[in-house]
Amino acid sequence: MKLSVIVPVYNVEDYLDQCLTSIIGQTYNDLEIILVNDGSTDTSPEICDEYAAKDSRIRVIHQQNGGVSSARNTGIYAATGDYITFVDSDDWLDTDMYQLMAQAIQTNPNVDVVMCDFVTVTDDNEIKVSSPLPAGLYSKKDIVHDIYPTLLVTEDFGRLPIISACTCLFKNALFVDHGIHFDVSLRYSEDYLFMAEVMTKSESYFYLKDCYGYSYRQYQESRSKKYQPEWWVTLKLLNEELKNTLSSCEDYDFTRQLKLQLIHSVLFVTNNIVDNPVIPKEQKAVLLKELFNDKNVQGAFSNLNFDQQSIALQISLYLIKRRMYRSYLVYRNIVSKIKN
């Protein structure tokens, strides 16, 4: 069984050696390693070519900069393996990660998706991240019953059971049969839409629980920590694309989840506005007013109850629904003082 490992590469000269060394050093040898240099302007292209010269399993594709989704799609179209996976070029793998995942496939032939757990790594901390799902094999019936209810969002807006493409092996035929690829119009959250499409098309899934094979490098000052005005535009587009993708699903009604998913995006943007010390208080009020008045936001709240959420979260949601942006700022300030 050949595994195609797709690595989008863009200006990662400081981390690329660690990433590639961890891939070529896998105890599972039947690999096709596709490095897609996405228009890097540092020495990353040369590093890719040097590794390809030393290991015949490595293929380098140089392309103009198109973003991570474009680079991943280039890899998908070039892949010839039975299964496909992805590695971000600043992350790294445990030596036996693919061996353990391949054994899961050998035990469960033709399974569509295999997933393991991962570790988030910062400068001074490592956190093991696991899904709440039980370990083992899931049939289509199991996927519908156990995974679909929280495919997009949990009721308490917590971590999703399945989100990262880098911790999964995907049957290549799944992509070919259904034309699955990454949406290049999304500047971030691309895994979100991709995994939703994968899981609604999959007939089987295997969860290799407590196998923390993937190390995800998380920067202290990452994009997710600093508010950017275009976030809301992209997150609305994500919700629309999720609607389009899931509208054809006959096994489950995702209407409530789609509304909750958009509200989750509202909470994400709101938190980043409120918690950003650089934005003046009056500017925060302006940004929140614009967000709360958005017709998509108000539409998401229609015919929803929040009985399963905490009281604190219910208050936040009430203030957002009623467009009470100044009261929301006051409330968040009070909560912050109580916590501190």
C-alpha positions in Angstrom: 0.0 0.0 0.0 1.6 3.2 -1.2 1.0 6.4 0.8 1.2 9.9 -0.8 2.4 12.5 1.6 1.6 16.0 0.4 3.6 18.9 1.8 2.8 22.5 0.8 5.9 24.6 1.2 6.1 28.4 1.5 8.9 30.3 3.2 9.7 27.8 5.9 13.5 27.5 5.6 13.8 27.5 9.4 11.5 24.5 9.9 11.6 22.5 6.7 14.6 20.2 7.6 12.8 19.0 10.8 9.6 18.4 8.9 11.2 16.5 6.0 13.5 14.5 8.2 10.5 13.3 10.2 8.8 12.1 7.0 11.7 10.3 5.3 12.6 8.7 8.6 9.2 7.0 8.9 9.3 3.3 9.8 6.7 2.8 7.0 8.7 3.1 3.8 6.2 2.8 1.0 5.8 6.6 0.6 5.5 9.0 -2.2 6.5 12.4 -0.8 5.2 15.3 -2.9 6.7 18.7 -2.0 4.7 21.6 -3.5 6.8 24.7 -3.4 4.2 27.4 -3.5 6.3 30.3 -4.8 8.6 30.5 -1.8 11.0 33.5 -1.8 13.5 32.1 0.7 15.7 29.1 0.4 12.9 26.6 0.8 12.9 25.6 -3.0 16.6 24.7 -2.8 16.0 22.7 0.4 13.2 20.8 -1.4 15.4 20.0 -4.4 18.3 18.9 -2.2 16.1 16.4 -0.4 14.7 15.1 -3.7 18.2 14.5 -4.9 18.9 12.3 -1.9 15.6 10.4 -1.7 14.0 8.9 -4.8 10.6 8.9 -3.1 10.5 12.7 -3.1 9.0 14.7 -6.0 9.1 18.5 -6.0 6.6 20.6 -7.8 7.4 24.3 -8.1 4.4 26.6 -8.7 3.5 30.3 -8.4 2.1 31.3 -5.1 -1.5 30.3 -4.8 -2.0 29.6 -1.1 -2.0 26.4 1.0 -5.3 25.1 -0.6 -3.9 25.5 -4.1 -0.7 23.7 -3.1 -2.6 20.9 -1.5 -4.8 20.5 -4.6 -1.7 20.3 -6.8 -0.5 17.5 -4.6 -3.8 15.7 -4.8 -3.9 15.8 -8.6 -0.3 14.5 -8.7 -0.7 11.7 -6.1 -0.6 8.1 -7.2 -0.7 6.4 -3.8 -3.6 4.3 -2.4 -4.0 6.7 0.4 -3.2 10.4 0.7 -2.2 12.6 3.7 -0.9 16.1 4.3 1.8 17.6 6.4 2.2 21.3 7.1 5.9 22.2 6.4 6.5 23.6 9.9 5.2 20.6 11.7 6.7 17.1 12.2 5.8 13.5 12.8 6.6 10.7 15.2 8.7 8.0 13.5 6.1 5.3 13.7 3.0 7.5 12.9 2.3 6.1 9.4 3.3 2.5 10.4 0.6 2.5 13.1 -2.0 4.1 10.7 -1.1 1.6 8.0 -1.6 -1.3 10.4 -5.1 0.1 11.1 -5.9 0.0 7.3 -4.5 -3.6 7.1 -6.8 -4.6 9.9 -9.7 -2.8 8.3 -9.2 -3.1 4.5 -10.5 -0.3 2.3 -11.5 2.0 5.1 -12.0 5.5 3.7 -10.4 7.6 6.5 -8.0 6.8 9.3 -7.4 9.5 12.0 -4.9 9.7 14.9 -4.4 12.3 17.6 -1.9 15.2 17.7 0.2 17.4 20.0 0.1 21.2 19.9 3.6 22.6 20.5 4.4 26.2 21.5 7.7 27.7 22.6 7.2 26.5 26.2 4.4 24.0 26.2 3.1 20.8 24.7 -0.5 19.7 24.9 -1.9 16.4 23.8 -5.2 16.8 21.9 -7.6 13.9 21.5 -11.2 13.6 20.2 -14.1 12.7 22.5 -15.0 9.9 20.0 -14.4 6.3 21.1 -11.6 4.5 19.3 -12.2 2.0 16.5 -14.0 1.4 13.3 -17.1 3.4 12.2 -19.5 2.2 9.5 -21.6 4.6 7.6 -24.4 4.1 10.1 -22.0 4.8 12.9 -20.7 8.0 11.2 -24.2 9.3 10.8 -25.2 8.5 14.4 -22.0 9.4 16.2 -20.1 11.9 14.1 -22.7 14.0 12.1 -24.3 15.5 15.2 -21.1 17.4 15.9 -19.5 17.4 12.5 -19.6 21.2 12.3 -19.9 22.4 15.9 -20.7 21.1 19.4 -23.6 22.5 21.4 -21.2 24.2 23.7 -19.0 25.4 20.8 -16.2 23.2 22.0 -13.5 21.4 20.0 -14.8 19.3 17.0 -14.2 15.6 16.9 -12.6 15.8 13.4 -11.0 18.9 12.0 -7.4 18.5 10.8 -6.6 17.0 7.4 -3.0 16.4 8.6 -3.9 13.8 11.2 -5.8 11.6 8.6 -5.1 9.2 5.9 -7.7 9.4 3.0 -8.4 6.7 0.4 -7.3 8.3 -2.9 -10.4 6.8 -4.6 -12.6 8.8 -2.3 -11.1 12.0 -3.8 -11.3 10.7 -7.4 -14.9 9.4 -7.1 -16.3 12.5 -5.5 -14.0 15.2 -6.9 -13.0 16.3 -3.4 -10.5 19.1 -3.1 -9.7 22.2 -1.1 -11.6 25.4 -1.7 -9.0 28.0 -2.9 -11.4 30.9 -2.1 -11.0 30.3 1.6 -7.9 32.0 3.0 -8.2 30.0 6.2 -10.4 27.4 7.8 -9.9 25.4 4.6 -9.7 22.1 6.6 -13.2 22.8 8.1 -15.0 22.6 4.7 -12.7 19.9 3.4 -13.3 17.6 6.3 -17.1 18.2 6.2 -17.2 17.1 2.6 -14.9 14.1 3.3 -17.0 12.8 6.2 -20.3 13.1 4.3 -18.9 11.1 1.4 -17.1 8.5 3.5 -18.6 5.0 4.0 -16.2 4.1 6.8 -13.8 5.7 9.3 -11.3 4.4 11.8 -10.1 6.4 14.8 -6.6 5.5 16.1 -7.1 7.0 19.6 -4.2 7.9 21.8 -1.7 7.8 19.0 -0.3 11.3 19.2 1.8 11.0 16.1 1.5 14.5 14.7 3.2 17.6 16.2 1.5 20.8 15.3 3.7 23.9 15.7 1.5 26.7 17.2 3.0 30.2 17.1 2.4 32.5 20.1 1.5 35.4 17.8 -0.5 33.3 15.3 -3.2 34.6 13.0 -5.9 33.2 15.3 -4.6 35.4 18.1 -4.8 38.8 16.4 -8.0 40.3 14.9 -8.1 40.8 11.2 -11.0 42.7 9.5 -11.3 40.1 6.6 -12.1 37.3 9.0 -15.8 37.8 9.1 -16.0 37.9 5.3 -14.2 34.6 5.0 -16.2 33.0 7.8 -19.5 34.0 6.2 -18.2 32.5 2.9 -17.2 29.3 4.8 -20.8 29.0 6.2 -22.3 29.4 2.7 -19.9 26.8 1.2 -20.8 24.4 4.1 -24.5 24.9 3.2 -23.8 24.1 -0.4 -21.8 21.0 0.5 -24.3 19.6 3.0 -27.5 20.5 1.2 -27.2 17.2 -0.8 -26.8 15.1 2.3 -29.8 12.8 2.6 -28.7 11.1 5.8 -28.8 14.0 8.2 -30.4 17.5 8.6 -27.5 20.0 9.3 -29.8 23.1 9.5 -29.3 23.6 13.3 -25.6 22.9 13.1 -25.1 25.4 10.2 -26.7 28.1 12.3 -24.7 27.2 15.4 -21.5 27.1 13.2 -22.1 30.7 12.0 -22.8 31.8 15.6 -19.5 30.1 16.6 -17.8 32.2 14.0 -19.5 35.3 15.5 -18.2 34.4 18.9 -14.7 33.8 17.5 -14.5 37.2 15.8 -16.2 38.9 18.8 -13.7 37.5 21.2 -10.8 38.6 19.1 -12.2 42.2 18.9 -12.9 42.4 22.6 -9.7 40.9 23.8 -7.4 42.9 21.4 -5.6 45.5 23.5 -4.7 47.5 20.4 -8.2 48.4 19.4 -9.7 51.5 21.1 -12.9 50.9 23.1 -15.0 53.1 20.8 -13.7 51.3 17.8 -14.6 47.9 19.4 -18.1 49.2 19.8 -18.3 50.2 16.1 -17.0 46.7 15.0 -19.4 44.9 17.3 -22.3 47.0 16.1 -21.5 46.1 12.5 -21.1 42.5 13.3 -24.3 42.1 15.5 -26.4 43.9 12.8 -25.3 41.6 10.0 -28.4 40.0 8.5 -26.6 36.7 8.4 -26.0 36.8 12.1 -29.6 37.7 12.9 -30.8 35.0 10.6 -28.7 32.4 12.4 -30.5 33.2 15.7 -34.0 32.5 14.3 -35.8 29.5 15.8 -32.9 28.6 18.0 -32.9 28.0 21.7 -29.8 27.7 23.8 -30.9 25.6 26.8 -27.8 23.4 26.6 -25.4 26.3 26.9 -24.0 27.7 30.2 -25.6 30.7 31.8 -22.6 32.9 30.9 -22.8 31.9 27.3 -26.5 32.3 27.2 -26.1 35.9 28.4 -23.5 36.6 25.6 -25.8 35.1 23.0 -28.8 37.1 24.2 -26.8 40.3 23.9 -25.6 39.5 20.5 -29.1 38.5 19.3 -30.6 41.7 20.7 -27.7 43.7 19.1 -26.8 45.2 22.4 -23.1 45.8 21.6 -22.4 48.3 24.3 -24.0 46.1 26.9 -21.9 43.2 25.6 -18.7 45.2 26.1 -19.7 46.0 29.6 -20.6 42.4 30.3 -17.4 41.1 29.0 -15.5 43.7 31.1 -17.2 42.5 34.2 -16.6 38.9 33.4 -12.9 39.7 32.8 -12.6 41.5 36.2 -14.2 38.6 38.0 -11.8 36.0 36.4 -8.8 38.1 37.2 
